[in-house]
Amino acid sequence: MGEEITCPRCENKMVDMQACHMFCPNCGAHLDCSDKGNFW
């Protein structure tokens, strides 16, 4: 891990909440395991 993931909606830095769950504090977008191959 450790890489910074950019929010696909607003370009803000995503926060890693769990192993497969990212959250954007700026716009509220979520990424999970099903998005993993597309975004990180």
MDTraj code that builds the backbone (N, CA, C; nanometers):
import mdtraj as md
import numpy as np

residues = "MET GLY GLU GLU ILE THR CYS PRO ARG CYS GLU ASN LYS MET VAL ASP MET GLN ALA CYS HIS MET PHE CYS PRO ASN CYS GLY ALA HIS LEU ASP CYS SER ASP LYS GLY ASN PHE TRP".split()
xyz = np.array([
    [0.0834, -0.1190, 0.0000],
    [0.0000, 0.0000, 0.0000],
    [0.0881, 0.1256, 0.0000],
    [0.0345, 0.2322, 0.0518],
    [0.1158, 0.3514, 0.0655],
    [0.1034, 0.4497, -0.0500],
    [0.0545, 0.4037, -0.1648],
    [0.0418, 0.4974, -0.2758],
    [-0.0803, 0.5865, -0.2549],
    [-0.0738, 0.7075, -0.3092],
    [-0.1859, 0.7981, -0.2952],
    [-0.2840, 0.7749, -0.4088],
    [-0.4102, 0.7582, -0.3740],
    [-0.5155, 0.7356, -0.4720],
    [-0.5920, 0.8661, -0.4893],
    [-0.6113, 0.9053, -0.6148],
    [-0.6837, 1.0283, -0.6431],
    [-0.8298, 0.9966, -0.6702],
    [-0.9169, 1.0759, -0.6137],
    [-1.0602, 1.0571, -0.6324],
    [-1.0977, 1.0760, -0.7785],
    [-1.1694, 0.9795, -0.8381],
    [-1.2091, 0.9924, -0.9780],
    [-1.3152, 1.1004, -0.9988],
    [-1.3800, 1.1417, -0.8931],
    [-1.4863, 1.2409, -0.9054],
    [-1.4343, 1.3842, -0.8917],
    [-1.3469, 1.4074, -0.7931],
    [-1.3060, 1.5461, -0.7668],
    [-1.1549, 1.5671, -0.7627],
    [-1.0769, 1.4624, -0.7871],
    [-0.9303, 1.4724, -0.7913],
    [-0.8655, 1.4946, -0.6550],
    [-0.9409, 1.4830, -0.5487],
    [-0.8837, 1.4975, -0.4152],
    [-0.8163, 1.3666, -0.3743],
    [-0.7341, 1.3711, -0.2710],
    [-0.6692, 1.2497, -0.2213],
    [-0.7694, 1.1638, -0.1453],
    [-0.7743, 1.0362, -0.1785],
    [-0.8619, 0.9420, -0.1101],
    [-0.7990, 0.8984, 0.0223],
    [-0.8832, 0.8657, 0.1194],
    [-0.8392, 0.8141, 0.2487],
    [-0.8637, 0.6641, 0.2500],
    [-0.7627, 0.5877, 0.2915],
    [-0.7728, 0.4422, 0.2969],
    [-0.8371, 0.4015, 0.4289],
    [-0.9619, 0.3585, 0.4230],
    [-1.0333, 0.3230, 0.5453],
    [-1.0098, 0.1780, 0.5854],
    [-1.0118, 0.0879, 0.4877],
    [-0.9862, -0.0534, 0.5105],
    [-0.9063, -0.1029, 0.3911],
    [-0.8728, -0.2301, 0.3912],
    [-0.7878, -0.2853, 0.2856],
    [-0.8411, -0.2548, 0.1457],
    [-0.9703, -0.2634, 0.1291],
    [-1.0296, -0.2488, -0.0033],
    [-1.1298, -0.1350, -0.0100],
    [-1.1233, -0.0435, 0.0816],
    [-1.2271, 0.0590, 0.0872],
    [-1.1641, 0.1968, 0.0999],
    [-1.1802, 0.2784, -0.0040],
    [-1.1287, 0.4140, -0.0044],
    [-1.2450, 0.5117, 0.0050],
    [-1.2201, 0.6243, 0.0699],
    [-1.3225, 0.7253, 0.0888],
    [-1.2625, 0.8623, 0.0594],
    [-1.3379, 0.9477, -0.0089],
    [-1.2910, 1.0829, -0.0361],
    [-1.3552, 1.1790, 0.0638],
    [-1.2745, 1.2442, 0.1485],
    [-1.3316, 1.3367, 0.2466],
    [-1.3840, 1.4646, 0.1827],
    [-1.3433, 1.4919, 0.0603],
    [-1.3852, 1.6145, -0.0071],
    [-1.5270, 1.6047, -0.0632],
    [-1.5545, 1.4997, -0.1432],
    [-1.6862, 1.4896, -0.2078],
    [-1.7674, 1.3698, -0.1596],
    [-1.7070, 1.2826, -0.0797],
    [-1.7815, 1.1708, -0.0238],
    [-1.7836, 1.0458, -0.1103],
    [-1.7058, 1.0441, -0.2181],
    [-1.7031, 0.9266, -0.3058],
    [-1.6396, 0.8079, -0.2339],
    [-1.6831, 0.6883, -0.2711],
    [-1.6281, 0.5654, -0.2146],
    [-1.5760, 0.4773, -0.3273],
    [-1.4665, 0.4074, -0.3021],
    [-1.4185, 0.3011, -0.3900],
    [-1.4053, 0.1767, -0.3040],
    [-1.4369, 0.0601, -0.3620],
    [-1.4193, -0.0631, -0.2871],
    [-1.3491, -0.1669, -0.3738],
    [-1.3479, -0.2915, -0.3291],
    [-1.2729, -0.3959, -0.3998],
    [-1.3120, -0.4078, -0.5469],
    [-1.4388, -0.3876, -0.5781],
    [-1.4827, -0.4023, -0.7164],
    [-1.4251, -0.2927, -0.8064],
    [-1.3825, -0.1805, -0.7466],
    [-1.3233, -0.0715, -0.8236],
    [-1.1713, -0.0826, -0.8308],
    [-1.1139, -0.1741, -0.7557],
    [-0.9699, -0.1756, -0.7345],
    [-0.8897, -0.1799, -0.8633],
    [-0.9264, -0.2667, -0.9563],
    [-0.8516, -0.2763, -1.0817],
    [-0.8605, -0.1516, -1.1671],
    [-0.9653, -0.0732, -1.1498],
    [-0.9845, 0.0458, -1.2321],
    [-0.9091, 0.1672, -1.1815],
    [-0.8908, 0.1791, -1.0502],
    [-0.8372, 0.3011, -0.9940],
    [-0.7027, 0.2872, -0.9256],
    [-0.6735, 0.1660, -0.8714],
    [-0.5414, 0.1503, -0.8093],
    [-0.4952, 0.0087, -0.8144],
])
top = md.Topology()
chain = top.add_chain()
for i, resn in enumerate(residues, 1):
    res = top.add_residue(resn, chain, resSeq=i)
    for name in ("N", "CA", "C"):
        top.add_atom(name, md.element.get_by_symbol(name[0]), res)
traj = md.Trajectory(xyz[None], top)
